[in-house]
Amino acid sequence: MLSHSALTPIHVVLHKVQKRISMLLALLGDWAAFTGIVLILGLGTSWYMIDIGTPLTTERQGPWLSWTSAGRADADPYTRAHFARLGTLQLSAEMTLTYVANTDSEGRRLHSSCDYSIEGREPGTSWWSLSVFDDRGELIPNTARRYAFTSQSIALRPDGSFLIALARDARPGNWLPTGGAGRLALIFTTVDPSTPLLAKPTETQKPLPAIRRIQCR
Amino acid sequence: MNLRDKLKHANWQLILAAPIAAGILHICATLAAPYLTAASAYSRLAPALPVNKIQVLRPLAPGAEPLPFLPADARYAMCRFDTSAGPVTVTATLPPDPGWMLAVITRQGDNVYAAASTPGRATPITLVLVPSEEYFLGVTPEARGIARNMEPPVPIAATRGIVVVRGPDMGLSYRTQVEAVLKRARCSGHSF
């Protein structure tokens, strides 16, 4: 170790430079951590609320998810951003309700390698439909050219309930083909012009169809 | 360095500023998201639709969907409207069957007008789309001493967007009938 008297001017300068560099590095480290936290918190929470939604903006009934103010002029910014990013045409949530399901009633991802039964009752609205898509929102090619069932095209049971078979191969009754699409998305739409505009969500809530997995290949 | 020393030397200004900056970024990112997407419904549909003219879309089929997640449970007629050169009149008559709808959707995706069919009777609709800042539609026929023989048009403020007439797919036997109703819908622009 050099004694104080042995320090040359060059050593003093080097020591000062080293001290300044370590201070700068500490400051840069603080700013890097600050920037990282701000980006993760700011963009992460924004992405989550736009892409997945929260109870503030969505309503969940079993596997079905609905954005409560979809298509409305007074929609919240998260709903607006969600549908703008999705690129879909939303009809007003005041008259139509659109529910999306990506999982079965037990929370397992819908997939074309499995067969499902969709069972429910007429929702009591003037018109409804159930459509199947792949996870990119495209229709699934099939020889029957069938992509949806509506309240006008479905065969109901005598008690007013219905059963739709969601499967790759043909099934008797209401069969909705899934081909080899991979991950699936179901869309259940109800049109009800008589729904009061100021009705609370609980007042307008209708029982939605249950999605049960029958078997997988 | 123990925890006490670490807390003592921590940059508290940055620690306190982080959640505030994250909140500002969250708000900015959320508000900017609709404008940053290149694939909104309007931008996907606009190139294929003539301005101020209704067009009946072909039945939806795999590989020819104009939009993602557009249910194939209906036939669609659409009109890309632009009121910058003058108001646009939209007329359609929704049959008494359930599932028929007419909606006016702005470029930003807001559904500014929606009407659905009423069971038991046809629903005639006449709308006048005017630019957002323009609400005055001239002197009414009543003010000019002329009796009105039709329902007054509903003024809607919107500059650009899409009018969608949606007819439910009721099966092959009704396809021609549904298409005929869609073809009768009108969308026409007028100069100021």
Boltz contact constraints between the chains, C-beta under 6 A:
constraints:
  - contact:
      token1: [A, 30]
      token2: [B, 11]
      max_distance: 6.0
  - contact:
      token1: [A, 30]
      token2: [B, 14]
      max_distance: 6.0
  - contact:
      token1: [A, 34]
      token2: [B, 14]
      max_distance: 6.0
  - contact:
      token1: [A, 34]
      token2: [B, 18]
      max_distance: 6.0
  - contact:
      token1: [A, 37]
      token2: [B, 18]
      max_distance: 6.0
  - contact:
      token1: [A, 38]
      token2: [B, 18]
      max_distance: 6.0
  - contact:
      token1: [A, 38]
      token2: [B, 21]
      max_distance: 6.0
  - contact:
      token1: [A, 38]
      token2: [B, 22]
      max_distance: 6.0
  - contact:
      token1: [A, 38]
      token2: [B, 25]
      max_distance: 6.0
  - contact:
      token1: [A, 41]
      token2: [B, 22]
      max_distance: 6.0
  - contact:
      token1: [A, 42]
      token2: [B, 22]
      max_distance: 6.0
  - contact:
      token1: [A, 42]
      token2: [B, 25]
      max_distance: 6.0
  - contact:
      token1: [A, 42]
      token2: [B, 26]
      max_distance: 6.0
  - contact:
      token1: [A, 43]
      token2: [B, 29]
      max_distance: 6.0
  - contact:
      token1: [A, 45]
      token2: [B, 26]
      max_distance: 6.0
  - contact:
      token1: [A, 46]
      token2: [B, 26]
      max_distance: 6.0
  - contact:
      token1: [A, 46]
      token2: [B, 29]
      max_distance: 6.0
  - contact:
      token1: [A, 46]
      token2: [B, 30]
      max_distance: 6.0
  - contact:
      token1: [A, 50]
      token2: [B, 33]
      max_distance: 6.0
  - contact:
      token1: [A, 71]
      token2: [B, 111]
      max_distance: 6.0
  - contact:
      token1: [A, 73]
      token2: [B, 110]
      max_distance: 6.0
  - contact:
      token1: [A, 73]
      token2: [B, 112]
      max_distance: 6.0
  - contact:
      token1: [A, 77]
      token2: [B, 30]
      max_distance: 6.0
  - contact:
      token1: [A, 77]
      token2: [B, 31]
      max_distance: 6.0
  - contact:
      token1: [A, 80]
      token2: [B, 34]
      max_distance: 6.0
  - contact:
      token1: [A, 81]
      token2: [B, 30]
      max_distance: 6.0
  - contact:
      token1: [A, 81]
      token2: [B, 33]
      max_distance: 6.0
  - contact:
      token1: [A, 81]
      token2: [B, 34]
      max_distance: 6.0
  - contact:
      token1: [A, 83]
      token2: [B, 109]
      max_distance: 6.0
  - contact:
      token1: [A, 84]
      token2: [B, 34]
      max_distance: 6.0
  - contact:
      token1: [A, 84]
      token2: [B, 37]
      max_distance: 6.0
  - contact:
      token1: [A, 84]
      token2: [B, 40]
      max_distance: 6.0
  - contact:
      token1: [A, 84]
      token2: [B, 109]
      max_distance: 6.0
  - contact:
      token1: [A, 85]
      token2: [B, 37]
      max_distance: 6.0
  - contact:
      token1: [A, 87]
      token2: [B, 39]
      max_distance: 6.0
  - contact:
      token1: [A, 87]
      token2: [B, 40]
      max_distance: 6.0
  - contact:
      token1: [A, 87]
      token2: [B, 41]
      max_distance: 6.0
  - contact:
      token1: [A, 87]
      token2: [B, 44]
      max_distance: 6.0
  - contact:
      token1: [A, 87]
      token2: [B, 68]
      max_distance: 6.0
  - contact:
      token1: [A, 88]
      token2: [B, 41]
      max_distance: 6.0
  - contact:
      token1: [A, 88]
      token2: [B, 67]
      max_distance: 6.0
  - contact:
      token1: [A, 88]
      token2: [B, 69]
      max_distance: 6.0
  - contact:
      token1: [A, 89]
      token2: [B, 41]
      max_distance: 6.0
  - contact:
      token1: [A, 89]
      token2: [B, 67]
      max_distance: 6.0
  - contact:
      token1: [A, 91]
      token2: [B, 103]
      max_distance: 6.0
  - contact:
      token1: [A, 92]
      token2: [B, 111]
      max_distance: 6.0
  - contact:
      token1: [A, 92]
      token2: [B, 114]
      max_distance: 6.0
  - contact:
      token1: [A, 95]
      token2: [B, 114]
      max_distance: 6.0
  - contact:
      token1: [A, 95]
      token2: [B, 116]
      max_distance: 6.0
  - contact:
      token1: [A, 126]
      token2: [B, 98]
      max_distance: 6.0
  - contact:
      token1: [A, 127]
      token2: [B, 98]
      max_distance: 6.0
  - contact:
      token1: [A, 127]
      token2: [B, 99]
      max_distance: 6.0
  - contact:
      token1: [A, 129]
      token2: [B, 71]
      max_distance: 6.0
  - contact:
      token1: [A, 129]
      token2: [B, 73]
      max_distance: 6.0
  - contact:
      token1: [A, 131]
      token2: [B, 71]
      max_distance: 6.0
  - contact:
      token1: [A, 131]
      token2: [B, 73]
      max_distance: 6.0
  - contact:
      token1: [A, 133]
      token2: [B, 69]
      max_distance: 6.0
  - contact:
      token1: [A, 137]
      token2: [B, 68]
      max_distance: 6.0
  - contact:
      token1: [A, 137]
      token2: [B, 69]
      max_distance: 6.0
  - contact:
      token1: [A, 138]
      token2: [B, 65]
      max_distance: 6.0
  - contact:
      token1: [A, 139]
      token2: [B, 62]
      max_distance: 6.0
  - contact:
      token1: [A, 139]
      token2: [B, 65]
      max_distance: 6.0
  - contact:
      token1: [A, 139]
      token2: [B, 72]
      max_distance: 6.0
  - contact:
      token1: [A, 141]
      token2: [B, 62]
      max_distance: 6.0
  - contact:
      token1: [A, 147]
      token2: [B, 72]
      max_distance: 6.0
  - contact:
      token1: [A, 148]
      token2: [B, 71]
      max_distance: 6.0
  - contact:
      token1: [A, 148]
      token2: [B, 72]
      max_distance: 6.0
  - contact:
      token1: [A, 148]
      token2: [B, 73]
      max_distance: 6.0
  - contact:
      token1: [A, 150]
      token2: [B, 73]
      max_distance: 6.0
  - contact:
      token1: [A, 152]
      token2: [B, 170]
      max_distance: 6.0
  - contact:
      token1: [A, 153]
      token2: [B, 171]
      max_distance: 6.0
  - contact:
      token1: [A, 187]
      token2: [B, 71]
      max_distance: 6.0
  - contact:
      token1: [A, 191]
      token2: [B, 99]
      max_distance: 6.0
  - contact:
      token1: [A, 191]
      token2: [B, 116]
      max_distance: 6.0
  - contact:
      token1: [A, 193]
      token2: [B, 116]
      max_distance: 6.0
